[in-house]
Amino acid sequence: MTVPNGRYALVLLALWFLLWLPLAFSPFDRHDWLLENALLVAAIALLAATWRPFPLSRTSYTLIFVFLCLHTIGAHYTYAQVPYDAWSQRVLGFSIDALFGWQRNNFDRVVHFSYGLLLAYPIRELFLRVAAVKGFWGYFLPLDLTMSTSALYEIIEWMAALMFGGGLGAAFLGTQGDEWDAQKDMALASLGALIAMSATAVFNAATRRDFAREWLDSLRVKQRAPL
């Protein structure tokens, strides 16, 4: 049974709310929870405002849903305190940290990577449907915007940490003593977006006959005269 994209988005919103509601009680740090949820409110408001005039594909809504769920979990515990390793030992019977040799809580790293991996495709849909980009630019621009917004978020984190200071600033920043935390987070987001766009390009190359022609045409000079 085909579910219209708007109704599908409402189903995902209801599922997300079922996750958010219990995690709204007794978070690890209420002030950090409020800061993190400001981002959630902004994201949900944007999706709600564009639901009718610009509905996204079900694929994009699903990817955004998964990312918002990860962020909701991180907001409840603070990103540095999410007990994913205890969960893996209890459910899977082994330690994820021990498996990968991690010495810190890497939930924040996973979410930054997921930012690129999960949101590059919805960004690509935006570029294709609004800016009508084609070929190479339909893969490069989503990667580029993901990288730039990741850098912008790190700047916002830094400014928020300076503004609030103390334990709240440290909890929101979540560096866990790593002086290169911001650079690593941006690199992981970029890697996630690169993987997403590479996989999309490989799939389209295998399924679309005009893929190579469109790619080459997008790189041709359309106007030889300088502006």
VEXLUM-109913 format. One line per 8 residues: number of its first residue (from 1); their letters; for each residue x negated, y negated, z of C-alpha. Coordinates in pm, 1 decimal. Example, Ala and Ser with C-alpha at 12.3 -4.5 7.8 and 13.67 -1.06 7.14 Angstrom:
BEGIN
1> AS> -1230.0,450.0,780.0; -1367.0,106.0,714.0;
This chain:
BEGIN
1> MTVPNGRY> 0.0,0.0,0.0; -144.8,-331.9,-107.3; -163.1,-592.5,169.1; -174.4,-958.0,51.2; -496.6,-1126.0,154.2; -321.2,-1368.2,389.1; -146.9,-1089.4,578.3; -469.7,-891.3,582.7;
9> ALVLLALW> -646.7,-1189.6,740.6; -373.6,-1209.3,1007.2; -424.7,-841.0,1090.5; -797.2,-902.8,1133.5; -723.7,-1210.5,1344.9; -500.4,-1001.6,1572.4; -770.2,-734.4,1607.1; -1030.0,-1000.3,1686.6;
17> FLLWLPLA> -800.3,-1151.2,1949.9; -764.3,-807.8,2113.2; -1143.3,-807.6,2151.3; -1169.0,-1172.6,2254.9; -898.1,-1169.1,2523.5; -1055.1,-923.3,2771.8; -1400.5,-1074.1,2709.4; -1263.2,-1417.3,2803.0;
25> FSPFDRHD> -1239.7,-1299.7,3163.7; -1544.4,-1315.5,3390.3; -1814.2,-1389.6,3129.9; -2176.2,-1374.3,3240.9; -2205.2,-1753.6,3223.4; -1880.6,-1950.9,3185.6; -2049.8,-2269.5,3065.4; -2248.6,-2084.7,2798.2;
33> WLLENALL> -1929.6,-1898.8,2702.5; -1756.8,-2232.1,2643.5; -2040.9,-2355.1,2423.0; -2048.5,-2035.0,2219.9; -1669.6,-2034.3,2185.3; -1676.0,-2386.7,2045.6; -1833.3,-2227.3,1737.7; -1563.4,-1959.4,1730.5;
41> VAAIALLA> -1286.1,-2219.6,1752.6; -1442.1,-2416.5,1465.8; -1470.8,-2102.4,1249.8; -1114.8,-1986.2,1320.1; -978.8,-2337.6,1259.2; -1157.7,-2356.5,923.2; -1026.8,-2015.7,815.8; -673.9,-2108.4,927.8;
49> ATWRPFPL> -686.1,-2439.7,740.1; -795.7,-2268.6,416.8; -576.0,-1959.8,452.3; -306.2,-2078.8,207.3; -487.9,-2319.8,-29.7; -800.7,-2105.1,-58.2; -749.2,-1743.3,54.5; -1065.0,-1534.8,47.2;
57> SRTSYTLI> -1099.2,-1178.2,-72.5; -1039.3,-896.2,172.9; -1408.3,-812.1,150.3; -1503.9,-1162.2,264.3; -1246.1,-1164.8,543.4; -1372.9,-827.1,666.1; -1736.6,-941.1,670.3; -1644.1,-1260.7,856.5;
65> FVFLCLHT> -1437.8,-1055.3,1103.4; -1732.5,-829.3,1186.6; -1960.4,-1129.0,1242.0; -1707.6,-1303.4,1467.2; -1674.2,-984.6,1672.5; -2051.9,-972.3,1722.6; -2054.3,-1338.5,1825.0; -1764.9,-1281.0,2065.4;
73> IGAHYTYA> -1961.0,-1006.7,2241.5; -2270.0,-1226.5,2257.0; -2066.4,-1514.1,2400.7; -1932.5,-1296.3,2684.4; -2268.8,-1164.4,2803.2; -2491.8,-1443.0,2666.6; -2706.1,-1317.4,2383.2; -3002.0,-1233.0,2606.1;
81> QVPYDAWS> -2795.3,-1011.0,2837.2; -2582.4,-793.7,2605.4; -2627.3,-437.6,2744.3; -2643.8,-263.7,2406.7; -2928.2,-35.9,2522.4; -2726.8,89.2,2819.5; -2433.9,150.8,2584.3; -2650.5,348.5,2342.5;
89> QRVLGFSI> -2791.1,561.9,2623.2; -2441.8,629.8,2757.3; -2271.5,698.4,2422.4; -2551.9,823.9,2196.6; -2784.3,969.6,2457.0; -3093.4,772.0,2358.9; -3242.6,425.3,2402.0; -3236.2,194.1,2100.6;
97> DALFGWQR> -3511.0,-18.2,2256.0; -3732.1,288.3,2301.7; -3656.0,409.9,1949.7; -3773.6,84.5,1789.0; -4031.2,-6.3,2054.0; -3850.2,-327.7,2149.1; -3974.7,-511.7,2457.5; -3691.1,-768.4,2473.1;
105> NNFDRVVH> -3314.8,-778.7,2433.9; -3278.5,-802.5,2057.2; -2903.1,-846.9,2026.9; -2961.0,-1207.7,1920.9; -3200.9,-1091.5,1649.8; -2939.5,-845.6,1521.4; -2672.8,-1116.3,1505.8; -2901.6,-1360.8,1323.7;
113> FSYGLLLA> -2977.7,-1087.3,1071.5; -2604.3,-1014.8,1047.5; -2537.9,-1382.6,980.8; -2719.9,-1352.1,650.5; -2610.1,-995.9,575.2; -2239.7,-1054.0,643.3; -2179.9,-1416.9,546.9; -2382.2,-1451.5,226.6;
121> YPIRELFL> -2107.3,-1274.1,31.0; -1825.4,-1506.1,147.6; -2054.9,-1799.9,68.6; -2110.0,-1653.2,-278.2; -1733.9,-1631.8,-326.2; -1708.9,-2000.6,-236.9; -1972.9,-2097.1,-493.0; -1816.4,-1882.6,-766.4;
129> RVAAVKGF> -1460.8,-2004.2,-712.9; -1524.8,-2372.9,-633.2; -1847.3,-2466.1,-811.6; -1799.7,-2205.1,-1087.1; -2166.5,-2104.9,-1075.6; -2277.2,-1812.2,-1287.7; -2565.8,-1572.1,-1323.6; -2880.9,-1638.5,-1120.7;
137> WGYFLPLD> -2723.9,-1932.2,-932.4; -2442.6,-1712.3,-802.4; -2701.8,-1516.9,-603.7; -2964.8,-1779.5,-528.6; -2735.6,-2052.9,-395.5; -2568.0,-1830.5,-132.1; -2915.2,-1725.8,-17.1; -3028.5,-2087.8,-14.2;
145> LTMSTSAL> -2723.6,-2210.3,181.8; -2754.8,-1925.8,431.5; -3118.1,-2017.7,494.3; -3044.2,-2389.3,528.8; -2747.2,-2341.5,763.8; -2956.3,-2101.2,971.5; -3219.5,-2372.9,1006.0; -2948.8,-2627.7,1088.6;
153> YEIIEWMA> -2813.8,-2401.4,1363.2; -3159.9,-2371.0,1518.5; -3181.3,-2751.8,1525.1; -2837.0,-2770.0,1690.3; -2948.8,-2509.9,1947.2; -3259.9,-2713.5,2023.8; -3062.0,-3036.4,2061.3; -2801.5,-2865.3,2282.9;
161> ALMFGGGL> -3075.8,-2717.3,2502.0; -3228.4,-3065.3,2545.2; -2889.9,-3219.1,2618.3; -2770.0,-2966.0,2876.0; -3108.7,-2855.4,3010.1; -3162.4,-2614.8,3298.7; -3009.9,-2268.2,3299.3; -2731.6,-2356.1,3054.3;
169> GAAFLGTQ> -2974.5,-2484.8,2794.4; -3194.3,-2177.2,2835.4; -2894.3,-1941.6,2812.6; -2765.6,-2111.0,2496.7; -3109.9,-2119.9,2336.2; -3184.4,-1757.8,2429.5; -3553.4,-1759.6,2336.7; -3645.1,-1516.2,2617.6;
177> GDEWDAQK> -3989.4,-1675.1,2635.2; -4070.7,-1632.2,2264.6; -4217.6,-1956.2,2125.1; -4150.2,-1833.6,1770.6; -3788.1,-1742.5,1838.8; -3637.8,-2001.7,1602.8; -3865.4,-1901.8,1313.6; -3791.4,-1532.1,1362.5;
185> DMALASLG> -3417.3,-1597.4,1375.7; -3428.4,-1795.4,1050.8; -3641.9,-1528.2,885.7; -3397.3,-1253.4,986.5; -3096.5,-1448.9,860.8; -3278.1,-1505.0,531.8; -3366.3,-1135.8,507.1; -3004.9,-1036.8,569.3;
193> ALIAMSAT> -2881.7,-1273.1,297.7; -3151.4,-1150.9,57.0; -3041.5,-790.4,111.6; -2674.5,-881.4,65.3; -2734.1,-1073.5,-256.1; -2975.2,-811.7,-391.9; -2719.8,-536.4,-328.1; -2447.7,-746.4,-492.6;
201> AVFNAATR> -2670.3,-810.9,-794.4; -2757.0,-440.3,-828.8; -2389.5,-344.8,-808.9; -2288.4,-605.2,-1067.1; -2575.3,-506.6,-1296.6; -2452.1,-147.8,-1288.8; -2084.1,-226.3,-1341.7; -2076.7,-536.8,-1563.7;
209> RDFAREWL> -2188.1,-527.3,-1926.0; -2235.3,-903.5,-1944.2; -2459.0,-919.7,-1634.6; -2792.4,-966.4,-1818.2; -2647.7,-1209.4,-2073.8; -2484.9,-1423.0,-1804.2; -2803.1,-1420.7,-1594.2; -3018.9,-1536.9,-1885.2;
217> DSLRVKQR> -2765.3,-1795.9,-1998.6; -2755.7,-1946.7,-1648.1; -3129.4,-2018.3,-1670.6; -3118.7,-2183.3,-2012.9; -3148.2,-2561.7,-2035.2; -2800.2,-2698.0,-2115.5; -2898.1,-3062.2,-2170.5; -3242.8,-3139.2,-2307.2;
225> APL> -3216.1,-3516.0,-2267.2; -3328.9,-3640.1,-1922.3; -3071.6,-3808.6,-1701.6;
